[in-house]
Amino acid sequence: MEWREEAKISEFRSLIAAIRVESGPLTDVILSKAEEDEENKILSDFDSAVQTQVFGTLEHLKNYQTNGWRELVDGEEDGGSGPNAANA
């Protein structure tokens, strides 16, 4: 019976050794706390920038719907004083 326990211990140790060998490359994949915090900050900043851009785009679309496309692009009705009126 003692031999069986020693065999199990030996098998356990060889499994642990194999796990250590196999997990070696994972140390490059697992982020440290500082790296994780930096990555989360980058993602948070990116998310904020995207939300700001979406908000601005929605505001512009709302203005286009409210004021009408022609008035914003060409100025007043046909040939008004809008930004493209001088080119007309």
HTML snippet that shows the backbone in 3Dmol.js (N, CA, C, O; Angstrom):
<script src="https://3Dmol.org/build/3Dmol-min.js"></script>
<div id="view" style="width:600px;height:400px;position:relative"></div>
<script>
const pdb = `
ATOM      1  N   MET A   1       0.822  -1.187   0.000  1.00  0.00           N
ATOM      2  CA  MET A   1       0.000   0.000   0.000  1.00  0.00           C
ATOM      3  C   MET A   1       0.866   1.251   0.000  1.00  0.00           C
ATOM      4  O   MET A   1       0.535   2.251  -0.638  1.00  0.00           O
ATOM      5  N   GLU A   2       1.958   1.185   0.710  1.00  0.00           N
ATOM      6  CA  GLU A   2       2.866   2.313   0.760  1.00  0.00           C
ATOM      7  C   GLU A   2       3.425   2.623  -0.633  1.00  0.00           C
ATOM      8  O   GLU A   2       3.627   3.781  -1.000  1.00  0.00           O
ATOM      9  N   TRP A   3       3.670   1.546  -1.400  1.00  0.00           N
ATOM     10  CA  TRP A   3       4.202   1.729  -2.751  1.00  0.00           C
ATOM     11  C   TRP A   3       3.217   2.494  -3.630  1.00  0.00           C
ATOM     12  O   TRP A   3       3.614   3.326  -4.445  1.00  0.00           O
ATOM     13  N   ARG A   4       1.935   2.204  -3.456  1.00  0.00           N
ATOM     14  CA  ARG A   4       0.897   2.873  -4.227  1.00  0.00           C
ATOM     15  C   ARG A   4       0.860   4.362  -3.926  1.00  0.00           C
ATOM     16  O   ARG A   4       0.716   5.175  -4.840  1.00  0.00           O
ATOM     17  N   GLU A   5       0.987   4.723  -2.674  1.00  0.00           N
ATOM     18  CA  GLU A   5       0.998   6.132  -2.290  1.00  0.00           C
ATOM     19  C   GLU A   5       2.228   6.833  -2.849  1.00  0.00           C
ATOM     20  O   GLU A   5       2.140   7.970  -3.313  1.00  0.00           O
ATOM     21  N   GLU A   6       3.388   6.153  -2.808  1.00  0.00           N
ATOM     22  CA  GLU A   6       4.599   6.741  -3.366  1.00  0.00           C
ATOM     23  C   GLU A   6       4.470   6.922  -4.873  1.00  0.00           C
ATOM     24  O   GLU A   6       4.964   7.901  -5.432  1.00  0.00           O
ATOM     25  N   ALA A   7       3.810   5.979  -5.524  1.00  0.00           N
ATOM     26  CA  ALA A   7       3.579   6.087  -6.971  1.00  0.00           C
ATOM     27  C   ALA A   7       2.670   7.275  -7.270  1.00  0.00           C
ATOM     28  O   ALA A   7       2.896   8.010  -8.231  1.00  0.00           O
ATOM     29  N   LYS A   8       1.657   7.457  -6.455  1.00  0.00           N
ATOM     30  CA  LYS A   8       0.755   8.598  -6.644  1.00  0.00           C
ATOM     31  C   LYS A   8       1.494   9.918  -6.427  1.00  0.00           C
ATOM     32  O   LYS A   8       1.297  10.879  -7.171  1.00  0.00           O
ATOM     33  N   ILE A   9       2.340   9.955  -5.410  1.00  0.00           N
ATOM     34  CA  ILE A   9       3.119  11.169  -5.136  1.00  0.00           C
ATOM     35  C   ILE A   9       4.069  11.444  -6.290  1.00  0.00           C
ATOM     36  O   ILE A   9       4.210  12.588  -6.724  1.00  0.00           O
ATOM     37  N   SER A  10       4.712  10.415  -6.780  1.00  0.00           N
ATOM     38  CA  SER A  10       5.622  10.565  -7.907  1.00  0.00           C
ATOM     39  C   SER A  10       4.873  11.048  -9.148  1.00  0.00           C
ATOM     40  O   SER A  10       5.351  11.929  -9.863  1.00  0.00           O
ATOM     41  N   GLU A  11       3.713  10.476  -9.397  1.00  0.00           N
ATOM     42  CA  GLU A  11       2.891  10.894 -10.544  1.00  0.00           C
ATOM     43  C   GLU A  11       2.442  12.347 -10.375  1.00  0.00           C
ATOM     44  O   GLU A  11       2.455  13.130 -11.325  1.00  0.00           O
ATOM     45  N   PHE A  12       2.046  12.688  -9.156  1.00  0.00           N
ATOM     46  CA  PHE A  12       1.620  14.054  -8.862  1.00  0.00           C
ATOM     47  C   PHE A  12       2.760  15.044  -9.130  1.00  0.00           C
ATOM     48  O   PHE A  12       2.545  16.082  -9.755  1.00  0.00           O
ATOM     49  N   ARG A  13       3.955  14.729  -8.666  1.00  0.00           N
ATOM     50  CA  ARG A  13       5.118  15.599  -8.870  1.00  0.00           C
ATOM     51  C   ARG A  13       5.449  15.740 -10.353  1.00  0.00           C
ATOM     52  O   ARG A  13       5.802  16.828 -10.809  1.00  0.00           O
ATOM     53  N   SER A  14       5.339  14.654 -11.102  1.00  0.00           N
ATOM     54  CA  SER A  14       5.625  14.752 -12.540  1.00  0.00           C
ATOM     55  C   SER A  14       4.559  15.591 -13.245  1.00  0.00           C
ATOM     56  O   SER A  14       4.867  16.322 -14.187  1.00  0.00           O
ATOM     57  N   LEU A  15       3.315  15.488 -12.796  1.00  0.00           N
ATOM     58  CA  LEU A  15       2.263  16.333 -13.359  1.00  0.00           C
ATOM     59  C   LEU A  15       2.508  17.811 -13.051  1.00  0.00           C
ATOM     60  O   LEU A  15       2.337  18.669 -13.917  1.00  0.00           O
ATOM     61  N   ILE A  16       2.904  18.098 -11.824  1.00  0.00           N
ATOM     62  CA  ILE A  16       3.213  19.477 -11.436  1.00  0.00           C
ATOM     63  C   ILE A  16       4.374  20.015 -12.276  1.00  0.00           C
ATOM     64  O   ILE A  16       4.334  21.156 -12.736  1.00  0.00           O
ATOM     65  N   ALA A  17       5.397  19.199 -12.472  1.00  0.00           N
ATOM     66  CA  ALA A  17       6.544  19.610 -13.291  1.00  0.00           C
ATOM     67  C   ALA A  17       6.106  19.887 -14.724  1.00  0.00           C
ATOM     68  O   ALA A  17       6.542  20.865 -15.331  1.00  0.00           O
ATOM     69  N   ALA A  18       5.249  19.033 -15.264  1.00  0.00           N
ATOM     70  CA  ALA A  18       4.749  19.236 -16.631  1.00  0.00           C
ATOM     71  C   ALA A  18       3.918  20.504 -16.724  1.00  0.00           C
ATOM     72  O   ALA A  18       4.014  21.242 -17.704  1.00  0.00           O
ATOM     73  N   ILE A  19       3.109  20.759 -15.715  1.00  0.00           N
ATOM     74  CA  ILE A  19       2.296  21.983 -15.687  1.00  0.00           C
ATOM     75  C   ILE A  19       3.198  23.211 -15.659  1.00  0.00           C
ATOM     76  O   ILE A  19       2.935  24.185 -16.364  1.00  0.00           O
ATOM     77  N   ARG A  20       4.245  23.179 -14.864  1.00  0.00           N
ATOM     78  CA  ARG A  20       5.174  24.309 -14.801  1.00  0.00           C
ATOM     79  C   ARG A  20       5.825  24.557 -16.158  1.00  0.00           C
ATOM     80  O   ARG A  20       5.961  25.704 -16.584  1.00  0.00           O
ATOM     81  N   VAL A  21       6.227  23.487 -16.832  1.00  0.00           N
ATOM     82  CA  VAL A  21       6.857  23.626 -18.150  1.00  0.00           C
ATOM     83  C   VAL A  21       5.867  24.212 -19.152  1.00  0.00           C
ATOM     84  O   VAL A  21       6.205  25.116 -19.916  1.00  0.00           O
ATOM     85  N   GLU A  22       4.653  23.693 -19.143  1.00  0.00           N
ATOM     86  CA  GLU A  22       3.633  24.151 -20.085  1.00  0.00           C
ATOM     87  C   GLU A  22       3.155  25.568 -19.785  1.00  0.00           C
ATOM     88  O   GLU A  22       2.792  26.303 -20.704  1.00  0.00           O
ATOM     89  N   SER A  23       3.150  25.957 -18.524  1.00  0.00           N
ATOM     90  CA  SER A  23       2.637  27.282 -18.161  1.00  0.00           C
ATOM     91  C   SER A  23       3.686  28.371 -18.305  1.00  0.00           C
ATOM     92  O   SER A  23       3.354  29.551 -18.193  1.00  0.00           O
ATOM     93  N   GLY A  24       4.931  28.018 -18.548  1.00  0.00           N
ATOM     94  CA  GLY A  24       5.989  29.018 -18.720  1.00  0.00           C
ATOM     95  C   GLY A  24       5.651  30.099 -19.735  1.00  0.00           C
ATOM     96  O   GLY A  24       5.763  31.283 -19.416  1.00  0.00           O
ATOM     97  N   PRO A  25       5.237  29.731 -20.960  1.00  0.00           N
ATOM     98  CA  PRO A  25       4.898  30.749 -21.961  1.00  0.00           C
ATOM     99  C   PRO A  25       3.702  31.622 -21.576  1.00  0.00           C
ATOM    100  O   PRO A  25       3.551  32.723 -22.105  1.00  0.00           O
ATOM    101  N   LEU A  26       2.862  31.151 -20.672  1.00  0.00           N
ATOM    102  CA  LEU A  26       1.695  31.937 -20.266  1.00  0.00           C
ATOM    103  C   LEU A  26       2.066  33.187 -19.487  1.00  0.00           C
ATOM    104  O   LEU A  26       1.266  34.119 -19.402  1.00  0.00           O
ATOM    105  N   THR A  27       3.265  33.225 -18.917  1.00  0.00           N
ATOM    106  CA  THR A  27       3.662  34.417 -18.160  1.00  0.00           C
ATOM    107  C   THR A  27       3.738  35.633 -19.062  1.00  0.00           C
ATOM    108  O   THR A  27       3.598  36.761 -18.591  1.00  0.00           O
ATOM    109  N   ASP A  28       3.960  35.419 -20.366  1.00  0.00           N
ATOM    110  CA  ASP A  28       3.974  36.539 -21.305  1.00  0.00           C
ATOM    111  C   ASP A  28       2.565  36.997 -21.660  1.00  0.00           C
ATOM    112  O   ASP A  28       2.376  38.127 -22.108  1.00  0.00           O
ATOM    113  N   VAL A  29       1.583  36.137 -21.465  1.00  0.00           N
ATOM    114  CA  VAL A  29       0.203  36.437 -21.829  1.00  0.00           C
ATOM    115  C   VAL A  29      -0.550  37.098 -20.678  1.00  0.00           C
ATOM    116  O   VAL A  29      -1.372  37.987 -20.900  1.00  0.00           O
ATOM    117  N   ILE A  30      -0.273  36.671 -19.468  1.00  0.00           N
ATOM    118  CA  ILE A  30      -0.976  37.180 -18.298  1.00  0.00           C
ATOM    119  C   ILE A  30      -0.453  38.573 -17.970  1.00  0.00           C
ATOM    120  O   ILE A  30       0.752  38.781 -17.831  1.00  0.00           O
ATOM    121  N   LEU A  31      -1.380  39.524 -17.850  1.00  0.00           N
ATOM    122  CA  LEU A  31      -1.002  40.913 -17.580  1.00  0.00           C
ATOM    123  C   LEU A  31      -0.758  41.140 -16.095  1.00  0.00           C
ATOM    124  O   LEU A  31      -1.405  40.537 -15.239  1.00  0.00           O
ATOM    125  N   SER A  32       0.187  42.020 -15.815  1.00  0.00           N
ATOM    126  CA  SER A  32       0.380  42.429 -14.426  1.00  0.00           C
ATOM    127  C   SER A  32      -0.744  43.400 -14.066  1.00  0.00           C
ATOM    128  O   SER A  32      -1.486  43.842 -14.943  1.00  0.00           O
ATOM    129  N   LYS A  33      -0.869  43.729 -12.800  1.00  0.00           N
ATOM    130  CA  LYS A  33      -1.917  44.659 -12.353  1.00  0.00           C
ATOM    131  C   LYS A  33      -1.740  46.012 -13.032  1.00  0.00           C
ATOM    132  O   LYS A  33      -2.721  46.617 -13.464  1.00  0.00           O
ATOM    133  N   ALA A  34      -0.500  46.496 -13.131  1.00  0.00           N
ATOM    134  CA  ALA A  34      -0.240  47.788 -13.770  1.00  0.00           C
ATOM    135  C   ALA A  34      -0.609  47.747 -15.250  1.00  0.00           C
ATOM    136  O   ALA A  34      -1.200  48.694 -15.769  1.00  0.00           O
ATOM    137  N   GLU A  35      -0.261  46.648 -15.933  1.00  0.00           N
ATOM    138  CA  GLU A  35      -0.598  46.519 -17.354  1.00  0.00           C
ATOM    139  C   GLU A  35      -2.105  46.436 -17.555  1.00  0.00           C
ATOM    140  O   GLU A  35      -2.647  47.007 -18.502  1.00  0.00           O
ATOM    141  N   GLU A  36      -2.775  45.722 -16.660  1.00  0.00           N
ATOM    142  CA  GLU A  36      -4.225  45.614 -16.749  1.00  0.00           C
ATOM    143  C   GLU A  36      -4.883  46.981 -16.530  1.00  0.00           C
ATOM    144  O   GLU A  36      -5.822  47.339 -17.241  1.00  0.00           O
ATOM    145  N   ASP A  37      -4.392  47.740 -15.552  1.00  0.00           N
ATOM    146  CA  ASP A  37      -4.929  49.079 -15.298  1.00  0.00           C
ATOM    147  C   ASP A  37      -4.711  49.992 -16.498  1.00  0.00           C
ATOM    148  O   ASP A  37      -5.601  50.753 -16.877  1.00  0.00           O
ATOM    149  N   GLU A  38      -3.511  49.912 -17.099  1.00  0.00           N
ATOM    150  CA  GLU A  38      -3.215  50.744 -18.269  1.00  0.00           C
ATOM    151  C   GLU A  38      -4.132  50.369 -19.435  1.00  0.00           C
ATOM    152  O   GLU A  38      -4.650  51.248 -20.124  1.00  0.00           O
ATOM    153  N   GLU A  39      -4.332  49.087 -19.654  1.00  0.00           N
ATOM    154  CA  GLU A  39      -5.213  48.641 -20.738  1.00  0.00           C
ATOM    155  C   GLU A  39      -6.646  49.094 -20.484  1.00  0.00           C
ATOM    156  O   GLU A  39      -7.323  49.541 -21.410  1.00  0.00           O
ATOM    157  N   ASN A  40      -7.113  48.985 -19.252  1.00  0.00           N
ATOM    158  CA  ASN A  40      -8.468  49.434 -18.920  1.00  0.00           C
ATOM    159  C   ASN A  40      -8.624  50.929 -19.119  1.00  0.00           C
ATOM    160  O   ASN A  40      -9.683  51.382 -19.554  1.00  0.00           O
ATOM    161  N   LYS A  41      -7.589  51.712 -18.809  1.00  0.00           N
ATOM    162  CA  LYS A  41      -7.641  53.161 -19.018  1.00  0.00           C
ATOM    163  C   LYS A  41      -7.713  53.487 -20.507  1.00  0.00           C
ATOM    164  O   LYS A  41      -8.483  54.355 -20.919  1.00  0.00           O
ATOM    165  N   ILE A  42      -6.913  52.795 -21.311  1.00  0.00           N
ATOM    166  CA  ILE A  42      -6.939  53.009 -22.762  1.00  0.00           C
ATOM    167  C   ILE A  42      -8.327  52.696 -23.313  1.00  0.00           C
ATOM    168  O   ILE A  42      -8.868  53.459 -24.114  1.00  0.00           O
ATOM    169  N   LEU A  43      -8.900  51.580 -22.886  1.00  0.00           N
ATOM    170  CA  LEU A  43     -10.233  51.194 -23.351  1.00  0.00           C
ATOM    171  C   LEU A  43     -11.288  52.182 -22.883  1.00  0.00           C
ATOM    172  O   LEU A  43     -12.212  52.502 -23.631  1.00  0.00           O
ATOM    173  N   SER A  44     -11.163  52.663 -21.669  1.00  0.00           N
ATOM    174  CA  SER A  44     -12.112  53.635 -21.147  1.00  0.00           C
ATOM    175  C   SER A  44     -12.021  54.959 -21.905  1.00  0.00           C
ATOM    176  O   SER A  44     -13.044  55.558 -22.235  1.00  0.00           O
ATOM    177  N   ASP A  45     -10.795  55.415 -22.181  1.00  0.00           N
ATOM    178  CA  ASP A  45     -10.609  56.649 -22.952  1.00  0.00           C
ATOM    179  C   ASP A  45     -11.179  56.502 -24.359  1.00  0.00           C
ATOM    180  O   ASP A  45     -11.823  57.418 -24.871  1.00  0.00           O
ATOM    181  N   PHE A  46     -10.942  55.348 -24.984  1.00  0.00           N
ATOM    182  CA  PHE A  46     -11.470  55.095 -26.323  1.00  0.00           C
ATOM    183  C   PHE A  46     -12.994  55.102 -26.298  1.00  0.00           C
ATOM    184  O   PHE A  46     -13.626  55.690 -27.177  1.00  0.00           O
ATOM    185  N   ASP A  47     -13.588  54.456 -25.301  1.00  0.00           N
ATOM    186  CA  ASP A  47     -15.041  54.410 -25.178  1.00  0.00           C
ATOM    187  C   ASP A  47     -15.607  55.819 -25.009  1.00  0.00           C
ATOM    188  O   ASP A  47     -16.630  56.153 -25.607  1.00  0.00           O
ATOM    189  N   SER A  48     -14.949  56.640 -24.200  1.00  0.00           N
ATOM    190  CA  SER A  48     -15.408  58.020 -24.006  1.00  0.00           C
ATOM    191  C   SER A  48     -15.335  58.811 -25.305  1.00  0.00           C
ATOM    192  O   SER A  48     -16.249  59.570 -25.629  1.00  0.00           O
ATOM    193  N   ALA A  49     -14.240  58.631 -26.050  1.00  0.00           N
ATOM    194  CA  ALA A  49     -14.093  59.342 -27.323  1.00  0.00           C
ATOM    195  C   ALA A  49     -15.176  58.933 -28.314  1.00  0.00           C
ATOM    196  O   ALA A  49     -15.730  59.781 -29.012  1.00  0.00           O
ATOM    197  N   VAL A  50     -15.480  57.649 -28.379  1.00  0.00           N
ATOM    198  CA  VAL A  50     -16.514  57.167 -29.293  1.00  0.00           C
ATOM    199  C   VAL A  50     -17.877  57.706 -28.871  1.00  0.00           C
ATOM    200  O   VAL A  50     -18.666  58.126 -29.717  1.00  0.00           O
ATOM    201  N   GLN A  51     -18.158  57.697 -27.577  1.00  0.00           N
ATOM    202  CA  GLN A  51     -19.445  58.215 -27.105  1.00  0.00           C
ATOM    203  C   GLN A  51     -19.585  59.695 -27.429  1.00  0.00           C
ATOM    204  O   GLN A  51     -20.667  60.146 -27.805  1.00  0.00           O
ATOM    205  N   THR A  52     -18.500  60.459 -27.289  1.00  0.00           N
ATOM    206  CA  THR A  52     -18.530  61.886 -27.621  1.00  0.00           C
ATOM    207  C   THR A  52     -18.807  62.085 -29.100  1.00  0.00           C
ATOM    208  O   THR A  52     -19.608  62.942 -29.471  1.00  0.00           O
ATOM    209  N   GLN A  53     -18.158  61.307 -29.943  1.00  0.00           N
ATOM    210  CA  GLN A  53     -18.369  61.420 -31.382  1.00  0.00           C
ATOM    211  C   GLN A  53     -19.794  61.043 -31.762  1.00  0.00           C
ATOM    212  O   GLN A  53     -20.404  61.695 -32.609  1.00  0.00           O
ATOM    213  N   VAL A  54     -20.322  60.008 -31.148  1.00  0.00           N
ATOM    214  CA  VAL A  54     -21.698  59.596 -31.435  1.00  0.00           C
ATOM    215  C   VAL A  54     -22.660  60.692 -31.010  1.00  0.00           C
ATOM    216  O   VAL A  54     -23.598  61.017 -31.739  1.00  0.00           O
ATOM    217  N   PHE A  55     -22.433  61.264 -29.834  1.00  0.00           N
ATOM    218  CA  PHE A  55     -23.308  62.343 -29.362  1.00  0.00           C
ATOM    219  C   PHE A  55     -23.272  63.520 -30.337  1.00  0.00           C
ATOM    220  O   PHE A  55     -24.319  64.066 -30.686  1.00  0.00           O
ATOM    221  N   GLY A  56     -22.072  63.915 -30.780  1.00  0.00           N
ATOM    222  CA  GLY A  56     -21.941  65.024 -31.730  1.00  0.00           C
ATOM    223  C   GLY A  56     -22.647  64.722 -33.039  1.00  0.00           C
ATOM    224  O   GLY A  56     -23.324  65.587 -33.595  1.00  0.00           O
ATOM    225  N   THR A  57     -22.495  63.509 -33.532  1.00  0.00           N
ATOM    226  CA  THR A  57     -23.140  63.122 -34.785  1.00  0.00           C
ATOM    227  C   THR A  57     -24.655  63.159 -34.645  1.00  0.00           C
ATOM    228  O   THR A  57     -25.351  63.637 -35.541  1.00  0.00           O
ATOM    229  N   LEU A  58     -25.167  62.658 -33.528  1.00  0.00           N
ATOM    230  CA  LEU A  58     -26.618  62.687 -33.309  1.00  0.00           C
ATOM    231  C   LEU A  58     -27.138  64.117 -33.196  1.00  0.00           C
ATOM    232  O   LEU A  58     -28.229  64.423 -33.678  1.00  0.00           O
ATOM    233  N   GLU A  59     -26.367  64.984 -32.567  1.00  0.00           N
ATOM    234  CA  GLU A  59     -26.768  66.398 -32.471  1.00  0.00           C
ATOM    235  C   GLU A  59     -26.810  67.039 -33.856  1.00  0.00           C
ATOM    236  O   GLU A  59     -27.734  67.793 -34.160  1.00  0.00           O
ATOM    237  N   HIS A  60     -25.818  66.746 -34.696  1.00  0.00           N
ATOM    238  CA  HIS A  60     -25.820  67.285 -36.064  1.00  0.00           C
ATOM    239  C   HIS A  60     -27.027  66.766 -36.849  1.00  0.00           C
ATOM    240  O   HIS A  60     -27.685  67.531 -37.552  1.00  0.00           O
ATOM    241  N   LEU A  61     -27.312  65.488 -36.731  1.00  0.00           N
ATOM    242  CA  LEU A  61     -28.479  64.934 -37.424  1.00  0.00           C
ATOM    243  C   LEU A  61     -29.772  65.571 -36.934  1.00  0.00           C
ATOM    244  O   LEU A  61     -30.677  65.838 -37.725  1.00  0.00           O
ATOM    245  N   LYS A  62     -29.856  65.810 -35.642  1.00  0.00           N
ATOM    246  CA  LYS A  62     -31.047  66.468 -35.095  1.00  0.00           C
ATOM    247  C   LYS A  62     -31.187  67.871 -35.672  1.00  0.00           C
ATOM    248  O   LYS A  62     -32.287  68.285 -36.037  1.00  0.00           O
ATOM    249  N   ASN A  63     -30.075  68.605 -35.755  1.00  0.00           N
ATOM    250  CA  ASN A  63     -30.112  69.956 -36.343  1.00  0.00           C
ATOM    251  C   ASN A  63     -30.507  69.900 -37.812  1.00  0.00           C
ATOM    252  O   ASN A  63     -31.273  70.745 -38.276  1.00  0.00           O
ATOM    253  N   TYR A  64     -29.997  68.920 -38.548  1.00  0.00           N
ATOM    254  CA  TYR A  64     -30.365  68.782 -39.953  1.00  0.00           C
ATOM    255  C   TYR A  64     -31.851  68.512 -40.092  1.00  0.00           C
ATOM    256  O   TYR A  64     -32.501  69.063 -40.981  1.00  0.00           O
ATOM    257  N   GLN A  65     -32.400  67.663 -39.218  1.00  0.00           N
ATOM    258  CA  GLN A  65     -33.827  67.364 -39.287  1.00  0.00           C
ATOM    259  C   GLN A  65     -34.655  68.585 -38.898  1.00  0.00           C
ATOM    260  O   GLN A  65     -35.685  68.863 -39.513  1.00  0.00           O
ATOM    261  N   THR A  66     -34.206  69.311 -37.880  1.00  0.00           N
ATOM    262  CA  THR A  66     -34.954  70.464 -37.397  1.00  0.00           C
ATOM    263  C   THR A  66     -34.905  71.621 -38.386  1.00  0.00           C
ATOM    264  O   THR A  66     -35.935  72.224 -38.684  1.00  0.00           O
ATOM    265  N   ASN A  67     -33.733  71.932 -38.891  1.00  0.00           N
ATOM    266  CA  ASN A  67     -33.559  73.107 -39.747  1.00  0.00           C
ATOM    267  C   ASN A  67     -33.679  72.798 -41.231  1.00  0.00           C
ATOM    268  O   ASN A  67     -33.736  73.717 -42.048  1.00  0.00           O
ATOM    269  N   GLY A  68     -33.716  71.582 -41.577  1.00  0.00           N
ATOM    270  CA  GLY A  68     -33.824  71.202 -42.984  1.00  0.00           C
ATOM    271  C   GLY A  68     -32.446  71.128 -43.625  1.00  0.00           C
ATOM    272  O   GLY A  68     -31.556  71.920 -43.315  1.00  0.00           O
ATOM    273  N   TRP A  69     -32.289  70.181 -44.507  1.00  0.00           N
ATOM    274  CA  TRP A  69     -30.979  69.966 -45.141  1.00  0.00           C
ATOM    275  C   TRP A  69     -30.587  71.146 -46.033  1.00  0.00           C
ATOM    276  O   TRP A  69     -29.443  71.598 -45.980  1.00  0.00           O
ATOM    277  N   ARG A  70     -31.495  71.643 -46.834  1.00  0.00           N
ATOM    278  CA  ARG A  70     -31.168  72.683 -47.817  1.00  0.00           C
ATOM    279  C   ARG A  70     -30.682  73.955 -47.129  1.00  0.00           C
ATOM    280  O   ARG A  70     -29.717  74.572 -47.581  1.00  0.00           O
ATOM    281  N   GLU A  71     -31.334  74.348 -46.050  1.00  0.00           N
ATOM    282  CA  GLU A  71     -30.952  75.580 -45.363  1.00  0.00           C
ATOM    283  C   GLU A  71     -29.544  75.463 -44.772  1.00  0.00           C
ATOM    284  O   GLU A  71     -28.786  76.432 -44.794  1.00  0.00           O
ATOM    285  N   LEU A  72     -29.198  74.322 -44.261  1.00  0.00           N
ATOM    286  CA  LEU A  72     -27.876  74.143 -43.671  1.00  0.00           C
ATOM    287  C   LEU A  72     -26.784  74.016 -44.727  1.00  0.00           C
ATOM    288  O   LEU A  72     -25.650  74.432 -44.491  1.00  0.00           O
ATOM    289  N   VAL A  73     -27.101  73.461 -45.863  1.00  0.00           N
ATOM    290  CA  VAL A  73     -26.098  73.280 -46.909  1.00  0.00           C
ATOM    291  C   VAL A  73     -26.021  74.504 -47.802  1.00  0.00           C
ATOM    292  O   VAL A  73     -24.924  74.982 -48.091  1.00  0.00           O
ATOM    293  N   ASP A  74     -27.164  75.026 -48.249  1.00  0.00           N
ATOM    294  CA  ASP A  74     -27.178  76.126 -49.213  1.00  0.00           C
ATOM    295  C   ASP A  74     -27.524  77.478 -48.604  1.00  0.00           C
ATOM    296  O   ASP A  74     -27.403  78.495 -49.286  1.00  0.00           O
ATOM    297  N   GLY A  75     -27.935  77.525 -47.394  1.00  0.00           N
ATOM    298  CA  GLY A  75     -28.352  78.790 -46.803  1.00  0.00           C
ATOM    299  C   GLY A  75     -29.858  78.913 -46.906  1.00  0.00           C
ATOM    300  O   GLY A  75     -30.573  77.911 -46.906  1.00  0.00           O
ATOM    301  N   GLU A  76     -30.345  80.160 -46.995  1.00  0.00           N
ATOM    302  CA  GLU A  76     -31.782  80.408 -47.107  1.00  0.00           C
ATOM    303  C   GLU A  76     -32.318  79.694 -48.336  1.00  0.00           C
ATOM    304  O   GLU A  76     -31.559  79.108 -49.108  1.00  0.00           O
ATOM    305  N   GLU A  77     -33.624  79.747 -48.510  1.00  0.00           N
ATOM    306  CA  GLU A  77     -34.247  79.097 -49.668  1.00  0.00           C
ATOM    307  C   GLU A  77     -33.411  79.367 -50.914  1.00  0.00           C
ATOM    308  O   GLU A  77     -32.479  80.166 -50.824  1.00  0.00           O
ATOM    309  N   ASP A  78     -33.662  78.791 -52.010  1.00  0.00           N
ATOM    310  CA  ASP A  78     -32.915  78.856 -53.265  1.00  0.00           C
ATOM    311  C   ASP A  78     -31.957  80.044 -53.370  1.00  0.00           C
ATOM    312  O   ASP A  78     -32.389  81.172 -53.609  1.00  0.00           O
ATOM    313  N   GLY A  79     -30.642  79.789 -53.189  1.00  0.00           N
ATOM    314  CA  GLY A  79     -29.628  80.807 -53.404  1.00  0.00           C
ATOM    315  C   GLY A  79     -29.493  81.799 -52.286  1.00  0.00           C
ATOM    316  O   GLY A  79     -29.218  82.968 -52.556  1.00  0.00           O
ATOM    317  N   GLY A  80     -29.670  81.405 -51.049  1.00  0.00           N
ATOM    318  CA  GLY A  80     -29.549  82.310 -49.921  1.00  0.00           C
ATOM    319  C   GLY A  80     -28.094  82.632 -49.619  1.00  0.00           C
ATOM    320  O   GLY A  80     -27.245  82.579 -50.508  1.00  0.00           O
ATOM    321  N   SER A  81     -27.807  82.965 -48.370  1.00  0.00           N
ATOM    322  CA  SER A  81     -26.471  83.400 -47.994  1.00  0.00           C
ATOM    323  C   SER A  81     -25.693  82.309 -47.270  1.00  0.00           C
ATOM    324  O   SER A  81     -24.822  82.609 -46.453  1.00  0.00           O
ATOM    325  N   GLY A  82     -26.000  81.045 -47.560  1.00  0.00           N
ATOM    326  CA  GLY A  82     -25.310  79.939 -46.908  1.00  0.00           C
ATOM    327  C   GLY A  82     -23.883  79.795 -47.395  1.00  0.00           C
ATOM    328  O   GLY A  82     -23.452  80.559 -48.259  1.00  0.00           O
ATOM    329  N   PRO A  83     -23.146  78.848 -46.872  1.00  0.00           N
ATOM    330  CA  PRO A  83     -21.733  78.687 -47.198  1.00  0.00           C
ATOM    331  C   PRO A  83     -21.490  78.399 -48.674  1.00  0.00           C
ATOM    332  O   PRO A  83     -20.415  78.714 -49.184  1.00  0.00           O
ATOM    333  N   ASN A  84     -22.462  77.806 -49.381  1.00  0.00           N
ATOM    334  CA  ASN A  84     -22.281  77.491 -50.784  1.00  0.00           C
ATOM    335  C   ASN A  84     -22.951  78.510 -51.704  1.00  0.00           C
ATOM    336  O   ASN A  84     -22.902  78.355 -52.924  1.00  0.00           O
ATOM    337  N   ALA A  85     -23.567  79.531 -51.153  1.00  0.00           N
ATOM    338  CA  ALA A  85     -24.257  80.524 -51.958  1.00  0.00           C
ATOM    339  C   ALA A  85     -23.301  81.296 -52.850  1.00  0.00           C
ATOM    340  O   ALA A  85     -23.668  81.636 -53.975  1.00  0.00           O
ATOM    341  N   ALA A  86     -22.097  81.584 -52.395  1.00  0.00           N
ATOM    342  CA  ALA A  86     -21.133  82.340 -53.187  1.00  0.00           C
ATOM    343  C   ALA A  86     -20.663  81.517 -54.386  1.00  0.00           C
ATOM    344  O   ALA A  86     -20.272  82.080 -55.408  1.00  0.00           O
ATOM    345  N   ASN A  87     -20.697  80.211 -54.270  1.00  0.00           N
ATOM    346  CA  ASN A  87     -20.257  79.344 -55.366  1.00  0.00           C
ATOM    347  C   ASN A  87     -21.363  79.074 -56.361  1.00  0.00           C
ATOM    348  O   ASN A  87     -21.097  78.507 -57.420  1.00  0.00           O
ATOM    349  N   ALA A  88     -22.600  79.460 -56.062  1.00  0.00           N
ATOM    350  CA  ALA A  88     -23.730  79.155 -56.943  1.00  0.00           C
ATOM    351  C   ALA A  88     -23.772  80.050 -58.138  1.00  0.00           C
ATOM    352  O   ALA A  88     -24.665  79.919 -58.975  1.00  0.00           O
TER     353      ALA A  88
END
`;
const viewer = $3Dmol.createViewer("view");
viewer.addModel(pdb, "pdb");
viewer.setStyle({}, {cartoon: {color: "spectrum"}});
viewer.zoomTo();
viewer.render();
</script>
